[in-house]
Amino acid sequence: MSGALQVVFQNQRSFGLTIGAAFGGGFFAGQISTAGNGIADYNLVIGPVASAQNASIDWKNANTSGDPTSVIDGPANSSTMNSGTYPAAQFCEGRTIGGFSDWYMPAKNELEVCYFNLKPTTTNNSTSSGTNTNAVPSRGSNYTVGTPAQTSATSFQTGNAEAFTSTGTSYWSSTEYISFNLFGSFQTFSNGVQSGTYKSYFNIVRAVRRVAV
């Protein structure tokens, strides 16, 4: 199938997809609005654990500033950091899964969509995190204790094959942590905490890709 026909086919398949359904080389994780206006322009695809996740990797090999700060442009962030200086981004950029080679390290608000729609646990959420105007629908306030709830996508629930890790470490995003720019941003998948830590520390990373709506 040609690249153009493949894109058309993927876009047709995006209609009516349920969260966690097989799609685009991985699984449908939700939609994003890069303009932040609530209108979806991309479907977000989360890669399979077996081939898209690295369970222990550093964001950068030095705690220095000046890295990408976009909370939504994961492809640009990740491409900028596609070198040995940035092991997590380089890992994501190097994936070829399901015939697709456009995988990347998700930006902060893309990673948050994955948590909101694919939360693995029944644990109460942190109410200090969660605002995301790039989500579809847009969310202008933080999580409540019960929202989001555990995902209904069985394979993404704790203990199952595609579940995000909910103990010990967190997931890196490709967004530098604005409050202290020697940190990379992360999200914890047990309770949704969004924060940052030194770039040279080791966390989990899981590659994503986009499919235009």
N, C-alpha and C positions, 0 to 999 in steps of 0.2 A: 504494500500500500504506500502511495506517495506521501510525503510529509504534509502537503496541503489537504489531501483527503483524510489523512489520519487526524489532523486537527479538527476538521469538520465532524468526523465521526465522534471524536471525544466530546465536542460541544453538544452534539445531539444526545449523547449518553448522560450528560450532566443534568438534564432535566429529570426531575423526579427521583434523583438519587437520595438514598438515606445515609445518614452519618455512619461511617464505618464500612460502607459498601466498597467492594473492589472497584478501582477506578484508576486509570492513567498510570499503571505501573505500581500503584500502592493502594491507598484507601482514601475515600472522600472524607475530608476533615471539616468542611464548611466553606463559606464564601467570604471574600474580603472586598472592601471598597478602598482602593488606593487613594481616591479623592476624599474619603472620609465623609461622604454625603449619604451613606446608607444604600447606595446603588451598587450592586455587585458587579465587578468587572473581571474577577478571577475566582475559579474554584481552586481550593487548596488541597493538595494531595500529600498525605504523610507516607513516607516510605516504610517498607516492611522492617521489622526489628532485625531480622537475620542479615539483611544486606545494607540497611540505611542507618543503623545505630552503632555508635561507638560508646561503650560504657565508661570509659575513663580517658579523658583527653583534655589538654589545656587549650584555652582560648587563644593565647599568645605565649611565646616563649620568653617574653620580658614584660614587666609591669610598667609600660610606657603609654603615653596618651597620644591623641591625634588620629584615632581610628573612626570608622563609620558610626554615625549617630542616628541614621534614619530608623524610625520605629516600624516602618511598613515596607521599605524597598529592600527586602531580603536579597533578591538577585544582585543588585548593585553592591550592597554591603559585602556579600560573600565573594563576588568576583574580585573586588578590590583586595580582599584578604587571601586570595588563592595563591599562597606561597608557603614555604616551610616555616616562616615566621609565625603563621597562624594555623596550627595543626587542625583545629576543629573545622574551620572553613575549608581547608584543603581536603580534609576527609570527605566532606559533603560534596564538594566540587568534583571529586574524583569518582563518584558513583556512576555506574551504568546499570540501571535496573529496569526490567521489563522492556528493554529496547530504547529507553530514554536516558539521555546523558545531561539533561538540564537541571539536575538536582542541585540544591544549594542549602546554605545554613539559614534558617528562618530568622527574620527580624522579630523584635520584641512583640509587636501586635499580631504577627502571624502565629508565633508560638502560643500566644494567649488564646487564640481561636482554637488551637488544638486542645488546650486544657479545658476550655469552656465546653466544648462538644464531646471530648473524649476523656473526661476525668475518670481515672480508674477506680477511685475509692468512694466510700460512703462517709469519709471524714468531713467534719465541718470546714467550711472555707474561711480563709483569712478575709476579714472585711476591710482590710487596708489596701487591697489590690483589686484589679479587675476592670477599671475603666478602659474602654477601647472603642474609639470612634471609627476605627477601620473595620470593625466587625460588622457583619450583616446578620440581623439588624444591628444598628449602632447602639452601643451601650455607654451612656454618659455618667454612670455611677459604678461604684465598686460592687463586688460580690456581696450577697447576703450569706448568712451561715449555711442556708440550704440550697442556694442557687449559685453556680450550677450543681445539679445532683450528679450522682454517678451515671456515667453513660449507659444508654440502653444497648449499645453495640457490644454484644457478649464477648467477642474476641479481644476487646480493649479493656475489659474489666480485670482488676487485679488477679493475678494468677493465671491468666490466659495468654495466648500466644503473642498478641500484638499490643498488650497493655504497656503503657508508659510506666517506668519504674517509679514507685511511690515511697521508697524508703532510702535513707542514706544520702544520696546525692541528688542534684537538681539538673535541669536541662539548660544548656547555653542557648542564648539567642545571639545573633550577629550584631547586636546594637551595643555600642559602648554605653556604659552606665553614666548618665549625665551628672549625677550628684557627686561622683568621684571618678574622674576619667582614667584612673589606673585600673578600674574594674571593668569587667564584662557583665552584661545583664543576664540574669537567669530567671527561670520559673520553676518552682517546686510543684510536683504533680500529685502530692498528697493533699495539700490544702490551698494551693494556688498562690502562695507567696511569690511576689515579684521583687527582686532586689538585685544586688550585684556583689561580686567578690573579685579578688585579684585575678588578673588575666592568666597568670601562671599557675593558678590552681586547676585541679582536675575535676571536671564534671562530665555529664553525659551530653552527647549531641545526637540529633536525629534529623536526617535530611528530608527536605520537602521539595515539591515542585509546584508550579502554577499551570492551570489550563484556562485560557480565556473563555469567558462566558459567551 
